[in-house]
Amino acid sequence: MTLLAVERIKLFTTRSPLWCTLAAIAVTVGFSALVTGTANELTPTISTTQFGVNFGLMVIMVMATLAITTEYRFGTIRATFQAIPNRTSTLLAKTTVVALFAGLIGEVAAFGSVAIAKLVRSSAALGIDTAFEWRAVAGVGLVYAFAAVIAIAVGLLIRHSAGAVSILLIYTLLVESLVSLIPTVGVDIQKWMPFNVANKFLTGDPDASNVVVAGEGPQASNATLSPWWALAYFAAFAVVMLGIAVFTANRRDA
């Protein structure tokens, strides 16, 4: 508990988490208001309210990356490791705090998107009633939390803010989309890319009333796993990445 308290204090005594939190919520809720307000010929659904989820995810991963890379930048990680020689416990505590915070932001952003959509289009039926609707909204926090774990792992491996953030953004925004262009095997590879699989958890098996119209909601995933197995796959990928990063951190100088 002491380690968790220390990491919580370290996280909230810097400005970047605050600004990233505001940015993630603003961009997610803002896109929901924009899409709902401009879709004059369509009836908004729970799916369309979550249009901005992936944009908020990018901001959350930046925040998680900075939570670890700034310690290397300013050398505070050395003092931490001197005070607590067990590096594994320290890094796991930091990861836990950041992941929980990221998950909380995800829930606020997702439910806030539904609320703003209902405010903009009061006549729309935006109740969260079915299993899909609960997964599409409440599941955002789980995806954000595991994505934060991946971001911390990348930050631990790279130890440089600009480099780690660049790798994460290029991978999530470009690599997973462009890999499908590889002849013959590209589409099959893409089906198992982690963020594409995570998207299956949020968008897979929609209700008839929540089928996404192109351009009006999050892009559907072509992953072959069922939604809950997709989440398990994404979580396993995050744990493996963190394990590699912690092992590497224990093997080299701070």
ZAROSE-930897 format. One line per 5 residues: their letters; for each residue x, y negated, z of N, C-alpha, C. Coordinates in steps of 0.1 Angstrom, whole numbers, plus 2048, in hexadecimal, padded with zeros to 3 digits. Example, Ala and Ser with C-alpha at 12.3 -4.5 7.8 and 13.67 -1.06 7.14 Angstrom:
! ZAROSE-930897
AS = 884,839,84E,87B,82D,84E,884,821,84E | 880,816,847,889,80B,847,881,800,84F
***
This chain:
! ZAROSE-930897
MTLLA = 808,80C,800,800,800,800,808,7F3,800 | 814,7F4,807,81D,7E8,807,822,7E5,7F9 | 826,7EF,7F2,82B,7ED,7E4,820,7E7,7DB | 814,7EC,7DD,809,7E7,7D5,806,7D8,7D8 | 807,7D5,7E5,805,7C7,7EA,810,7BE,7E4
VERIK = 81C,7C3,7E4,828,7BB,7DF,826,7B8,7D0 | 822,7C3,7C9,820,7C1,7BA,814,7B8,7B7 | 80A,7B9,7BF,7FE,7B0,7BD,803,7A1,7BF | 80B,79F,7CA,80F,791,7CC,818,78C,7C1 | 821,795,7BC,82A,791,7B1,822,78E,7A4
LFTTR = 817,796,7A2,80F,794,796,808,787,796 | 802,783,7A1,7F9,778,7A2,800,76B,7A6 | 80D,76B,7A8,815,75F,7AB,81B,759,79E | 818,75F,793,81D,759,786,811,754,77E | 814,74C,774,809,746,76D,804,74F,761
SPLWC = 80D,757,75C,809,75E,750,7FD,767,752 | 7FB,76F,75D,7EF,777,75F,7E2,76E,75F | 7E3,762,765,7D7,75A,765,7D3,756,757 | 7DD,751,74F,7DA,74C,742,7D6,758,739 | 7DC,763,73A,7D8,76F,732,7CA,774,736
TLAAI = 7C7,773,743,7BA,777,747,7AF,76E,740 | 7B1,761,741,7A8,758,73C,7A7,759,72C | 7B2,75B,726,7B3,75D,717,7AB,76A,713 | 7AE,775,71A,7A7,782,717,798,781,718 | 794,77B,723,785,77A,725,77F,770,71B
AVTVG = 786,765,719,781,75B,710,780,760,701 | 78A,767,6FD,78A,76B,6EF,77F,776,6ED | 77E,77F,6F7,774,78A,6F6,766,785,6F6 | 763,77D,700,756,777,702,753,76D,6F7 | 75D,766,6F2,75B,75C,6E8,757,763,6DA
FSALV = 75E,76E,6D7,75A,775,6CB,74C,77B,6CC | 749,77F,6D7,73B,784,6D9,731,779,6D6 | 733,76E,6DC,72A,762,6D9,72A,75F,6CB | 735,75F,6C4,736,75B,6B6,72F,765,6AD | 732,772,6AF,72B,77C,6A7,71C,77C,6A9
TGTAN = 718,77B,6B6,70A,77C,6B9,703,76F,6B3 | 709,764,6B4,703,758,6B0,702,756,6A1 | 70B,75D,69A,70B,75B,68B,704,767,684 | 701,771,68B,6FB,77D,684,6EC,77A,684 | 6E8,771,67B,6DA,76D,67B,6D0,778,675
ELTPT = 6D5,780,66C,6CD,78A,666,6CD,797,66D | 6D6,798,677,6D8,7A5,67E,6D4,7A4,68C | 6CE,7AE,692,6CB,7AF,6A0,6D8,7B3,6A8 | 6DD,7AB,6B1,6E9,7AE,6B8,6E7,7BB,6C0 | 6F1,7C3,6C1,6F1,7CF,6C9,6FC,7CF,6D3
ISTTQ = 6FD,7D9,6DC,708,7DA,6E5,715,7DB,6DD | 716,7E2,6D2,722,7E3,6CA,727,7D6,6C5 | 71E,7CE,6C0,722,7C1,6BB,727,7B7,6C5 | 722,7B9,6D2,727,7B0,6DC,735,7B2,6E0 | 73A,7BE,6DC,748,7C2,6E0,752,7C0,6D4
FGVNF = 74E,7B7,6CB,756,7B4,6C0,765,7AF,6C4 | 766,7A8,6CE,773,7A2,6D2,77B,7AA,6DB | 777,7B6,6DE,77E,7BF,6E8,78D,7C1,6E4 | 78F,7C4,6D8,79D,7C6,6D4,7A6,7BA,6D4 | 7A0,7AE,6D2,7A8,7A2,6D3,7AC,7A0,6E2
GLMVI = 7A2,7A2,6EB,7A6,7A1,6F9,7B0,7AB,6FD | 7B0,7B7,6F7,7BA,7C1,6FA,7C8,7BD,6F7 | 7CA,7B5,6EC,7D7,7B0,6E9,7DC,7A7,6F4 | 7D4,79F,6F9,7D8,795,704,7DB,79D,711 | 7D4,7A7,714,7D6,7AF,720,7E4,7B6,71F
MVMAT = 7E7,7BB,713,7F4,7C2,712,7FF,7B8,713 | 7FD,7AC,70E,808,7A2,710,80A,79F,71F | 7FF,79E,726,800,79B,734,807,7A6,73B | 804,7B3,738,80A,7BE,73F,819,7BF,73B | 81C,7BC,72F,82A,7BC,72B,832,7B2,733
LAITT = 82D,7A6,734,834,79B,73B,835,79E,749 | 82C,7A6,74F,82D,7A9,75D,83A,7B0,761 | 83F,7B8,757,84C,7BF,75A,858,7B8,753 | 856,7B3,747,862,7AD,741,867,7A0,747 | 85E,798,74D,862,78C,754,86B,78F,760
EYRFG = 869,79B,766,871,79F,771,880,7A1,76C | 881,7A7,761,88E,7A9,75B,894,79C,756 | 88C,793,751,890,787,74C,896,77E,757 | 890,77E,762,894,775,76D,89D,77D,778 | 89F,789,776,8A7,791,77F,8A1,795,78C
TIRAT = 894,793,78D,88D,796,79A,88C,7A6,79C | 88D,7AD,791,88C,7BB,791,897,7C1,799 | 8A3,7BB,799,8AF,7C0,7A0,8AC,7BF,7AF | 8A7,7B3,7B3,8A4,7B2,7C2,899,7BC,7C6 | 890,7BE,7BD,885,7C8,7C1,88B,7D6,7C3
FQAIP = 894,7DA,7BA,89A,7E7,7BA,8A4,7E9,7C6 | 8AA,7DD,7CA,8B3,7DE,7D5,8AB,7DF,7E2 | 89F,7D8,7E3,897,7D9,7EF,88F,7E7,7F0 | 88C,7EC,7E4,885,7F9,7E3,88C,802,7DA | 896,80A,7DF,89E,812,7D6,896,81C,7CE
NRTST = 88A,820,7D2,882,82A,7CA,87B,822,7BF | 882,822,7B3,87D,81B,7A8,870,820,7A3 | 86E,82D,7A3,862,833,79E,856,82E,7A6 | 857,82E,7B3,84B,829,7BB,848,81A,7B8 | 853,812,7B6,851,804,7B3,84A,802,7A6
LLAKT = 84F,809,79C,849,807,78F,83B,80D,78E | 838,818,795,82B,81D,795,821,813,79C | 826,80D,7A7,81E,803,7AE,81A,7F7,7A5 | 824,7F2,79D,822,7E7,794,818,7EB,789 | 81A,7F7,784,811,7FC,779,803,7FD,77E
TVVAL = 801,802,78B,7F4,804,790,7ED,7F6,792 | 7F4,7ED,797,7EE,7DF,799,7EA,7D9,78C | 7F3,7D9,783,7F1,7D3,776,7E5,7DA,76E | 7E5,7E7,76F,7DB,7EF,768,7CD,7ED,76E | 7CC,7EC,77B,7BF,7E9,782,7BB,7DB,77E
FAGLI = 7C4,7D2,77E,7C0,7C4,77B,7BB,7C3,76C | 7C2,7CA,763,7BE,7CB,755,7B1,7D1,754 | 7AE,7DC,75B,7A1,7E2,75A,796,7D9,75F | 799,7D1,769,78F,7C7,76F,78C,7BD,764 | 796,7B8,75E,794,7AE,753,78C,7B4,748
GEVAA = 78F,7C0,744,787,7C7,73A,778,7C7,73D | 775,7CB,74A,767,7CB,74D,760,7BE,74D | 767,7B4,752,762,7A6,752,75F,7A1,744 | 769,7A4,73B,768,7A0,72D,75D,7A7,726 | 75C,7B4,728,751,7BC,721,743,7B8,725
FGSVA = 741,7B8,733,734,7B4,737,731,7A6,735 | 73B,79D,735,739,78F,732,735,78D,723 | 73A,796,71B,737,795,70C,728,799,70A | 723,7A2,712,715,7A6,711,70C,79A,716 | 711,795,721,709,78A,728,708,77D,71E
IAKLV = 713,77A,718,713,76E,70F,70B,771,703 | 70B,77D,6FE,703,781,6F2,6F4,780,6F6 | 6F0,784,702,6E2,783,706,6DE,774,708 | 6E8,76C,70C,6E5,75E,70E,6E3,757,700 | 6EB,75B,6F6,6EA,755,6E9,6DE,75A,6E2
RSSAA = 6DB,767,6E3,6CF,76D,6DC,6C6,774,6E7 | 6BF,76C,6ED,6B6,771,6F8,6AC,77B,6F4 | 6A9,77B,6E7,69F,784,6E2,6A4,792,6E0 | 6B2,794,6DF,6B8,7A0,6DC,6B7,7AA,6E7 | 6B5,7B7,6E4,6B4,7C1,6EE,6C3,7C6,6F1
LGIDT = 6C8,7C1,6FB,6D6,7C4,6FF,6D8,7CB,70C | 6CE,7D3,710,6CF,7DB,71C,6DA,7E6,71A | 6E1,7E9,725,6EB,7F3,725,6E4,800,72B | 6DE,808,722,6D6,813,726,6DB,821,723 | 6E2,822,718,6E6,830,714,6F4,833,718
AFEWR = 6F8,83F,716,706,843,71A,710,83C,711 | 70D,83B,704,716,833,6FB,717,825,6FF | 70C,81E,702,70D,810,706,715,80E,713 | 714,817,71C,71C,816,728,72B,818,725 | 72E,822,71C,73B,824,718,741,819,711
AVAGV = 739,813,708,73E,808,6FF,741,7FB,707 | 73B,7FA,713,73D,7EE,71B,746,7F1,727 | 741,7FA,730,749,7FD,73C,756,804,738 | 757,80A,72D,763,811,729,76E,808,725 | 76B,7FB,722,775,7F2,71E,780,7F0,729
GLVYA = 77C,7F0,736,785,7EF,741,78F,7FB,741 | 78A,807,73E,793,812,73E,79E,811,733 | 799,80D,727,7A3,80C,71C,7AD,801,71F | 7A8,7F5,725,7B2,7EB,728,7BC,7EF,733 | 7B7,7F7,73C,7C0,7FC,747,7CB,805,741
FAAVI = 7C7,80F,739,7D2,818,733,7DA,810,729 | 7D5,807,722,7DD,7FF,719,7E7,7F7,721 | 7E4,7F2,72C,7ED,7EB,735,7F9,7F4,739 | 7F6,800,73C,800,80A,740,80A,80C,734 | 805,80D,728,80D,80E,71C,816,801,71B
AIAVG = 810,7F6,71D,817,7E9,71B,823,7E8,725 | 820,7EC,732,82B,7EC,73C,836,7F6,738 | 832,801,733,83C,80B,72F,845,806,724 | 83F,7FF,71A,847,7F9,70F,850,7EE,715 | 84A,7E6,71E,852,7DB,724,85E,7E1,72C
LLIRH = 85C,7EC,733,867,7F3,73A,872,7F8,731 | 86E,7FD,725,877,802,71C,87F,7F7,715 | 878,7EC,711,87F,7E2,709,885,7D7,712 | 87F,7D4,71E,884,7CA,728,885,7BC,722 | 880,7B9,717,881,7AC,711,873,7A8,70D
SAGAV = 86E,79C,712,860,798,710,85C,798,701 | 864,790,6FA,860,78E,6EC,860,79B,6E4 | 86B,7A3,6E6,86C,7B0,6DF,860,7B9,6E3 | 85D,7BA,6EF,853,7C4,6F3,845,7BF,6EE | 842,7B2,6F0,835,7AD,6EB,834,7AF,6DC
SILLI = 83F,7AC,6D4,83F,7AE,6C6,83C,7BC,6C2 | 843,7C6,6C8,841,7D4,6C5,832,7D8,6C8 | 82D,7D4,6D3,81F,7D8,6D6,815,7D2,6CC | 816,7C5,6C9,80D,7BF,6C0,80E,7C4,6B2 | 81A,7C5,6AD,81C,7CB,6A0,817,7D9,69E
YTLLV = 819,7E1,6A9,814,7EE,6A8,805,7EF,6A8 | 7FE,7E8,6B1,7F0,7E9,6B3,7E9,7E2,6A7 | 7EE,7D7,6A2,7E7,7CF,698,7EB,7D4,68A | 7F7,7DA,688,7FB,7DD,67A,7FD,7EC,678 | 806,7F2,681,80B,7FF,67E,7FF,809,67E
ESLVS = 7F6,809,687,7EC,813,688,7E2,811,67C | 7E1,805,676,7D9,803,66A,7E0,807,65E | 7ED,804,65D,7F4,807,650,7F8,815,64F | 7F9,81D,65A,7FD,82A,659,7F4,833,650 | 7E8,82E,64F,7DE,836,646,7E2,835,637
LIPTV = 7EA,82B,634,7EE,82A,626,7F9,834,622 | 7FF,83B,62B,809,845,628,802,850,61F | 807,853,614,800,85D,60B,7FE,86B,612 | 7F3,871,610,7F0,87F,614,7ED,880,623 | 7F7,87C,62B,7F6,87E,63A,7F2,872,642
GVDIQ = 7F1,866,63C,7EF,85A,643,7E2,85A,64B | 7D7,85E,645,7CB,85E,64D,7CB,868,658 | 7D1,873,656,7D1,87D,660,7DA,879,66C | 7E4,871,669,7ED,86C,674,7E5,861,67C | 7DE,859,674,7D7,84E,67B,7CC,853,685
KWMPF = 7C7,85E,682,7BC,864,68B,7C2,867,699 | 7CF,868,69A,7D5,86B,6A7,7DD,85F,6AD | 7DC,854,6A7,7E3,848,6AC,7DC,843,6B9 | 7E3,840,6C3,7DD,83E,6D0,7D2,833,6D1 | 7D4,828,6CB,7CA,81D,6CD,7BE,820,6C4
NVANK = 7C0,827,6B9,7B5,82B,6B0,7AD,835,6B8 | 7B3,83E,6BF,7AC,848,6C7,7A5,841,6D3 | 7AB,838,6D9,7A4,830,6E4,798,829,6DF | 798,824,6D2,78D,81E,6CD,781,828,6CB | 784,835,6C9,77A,83F,6C7,772,840,6D4
FLTGD = 779,83E,6E0,772,83F,6EC,767,834,6ED | 76A,828,6E8,761,81D,6E9,756,81D,6DE | 759,822,6D3,750,821,6C7,74B,82E,6C2 | 74F,839,6C7,74B,846,6C2,73D,84A,6C7 | 737,852,6BE,729,857,6C1,71F,84C,6C5
PDASN = 71E,842,6BD,714,837,6C0,706,83C,6BF | 6FD,835,6C6,6EF,837,6C5,6EB,831,6B7 | 6DF,836,6B2,6DB,831,6A5,6D9,822,6A5 | 6D6,81C,6B0,6D4,80D,6B0,6E1,806,6B2 | 6EC,80D,6B4,6F9,806,6B6,703,809,6AC
VVVAG = 6FF,80E,6A0,708,811,695,70D,803,690 | 71A,802,690,720,7F5,68D,720,7F1,67E | 71A,7E5,67B,71B,7E0,66D,728,7DA,66B | 72E,7DD,65F,73C,7D8,65C,73D,7C9,65F | 747,7C5,667,749,7B7,66A,742,7B2,676
EGPQA = 739,7BA,67C,730,7B6,687,734,7BC,694 | 73E,7C4,695,742,7CB,6A1,74F,7D1,6A0 | 754,7D8,6AB,761,7DE,6AA,761,7E9,6A0 | 76D,7EA,699,76E,7F4,68E,76D,802,694 | 766,80B,68D,764,819,692,771,820,690
SNATL = 774,82A,698,780,832,697,77E,83E,68F | 788,843,688,787,84F,681,78D,85B,688 | 790,859,695,796,864,69D,78C,870,69E | 791,87C,69F,789,888,69F,785,88C,6AD | 78B,887,6B7,787,88B,6C5,77A,885,6C9
SPWWA = 773,88B,6D2,767,886,6D8,76B,87A,6E1 | 762,871,6E4,765,865,6EB,76D,867,6F8 | 768,870,701,76F,872,70D,77C,879,70C | 77D,882,702,78A,888,700,794,87E,6FA | 78E,874,6F2,796,869,6ED,79C,861,6F8
LAYFA = 794,85E,703,799,857,70E,7A4,85F,715 | 7A2,86C,717,7AC,874,71D,7B9,874,715 | 7B8,874,708,7C4,874,700,7CC,867,702 | 7C4,85C,702,7CA,84F,703,7D1,84D,711 | 7CA,853,71B,7D0,852,729,7DC,85B,72A
AFAVV = 7DC,866,723,7E8,86F,723,7F4,868,71C | 7F1,861,711,7FB,85A,70A,801,84F,713 | 7F9,848,71A,7FE,83E,723,806,843,72E | 802,84F,734,80A,855,73F,817,85A,73A | 818,860,72E,824,864,728,82E,858,725
MLGIA = 828,84E,720,830,842,71D,836,83C,72A | 82E,83C,735,833,836,741,83D,840,747 | 83B,84D,746,845,856,74B,853,854,745 | 853,853,737,85F,850,730,866,843,735 | 85E,839,736,863,82C,73A,869,82C,748
VFTAN = 862,833,752,867,833,760,874,83C,760 | 874,847,759,880,84F,758,88C,847,753 | 889,83F,748,894,837,743,898,82C,74D | 88F,826,754,892,81B,75D,89B,821,769 | 899,82E,76C,8A1,834,777,8AF,838,772
RRDA = 8B0,839,765,8BD,83D,760,8C7,832,75D | 8C2,826,75C,8CB,81B,758,8CB,810,762 | 8D4,806,760,8D6,7FB,76A,8CA,7F2,768 | 8C7,7EB,773,8BC,7E1,772,8C1,7D5,76B
***
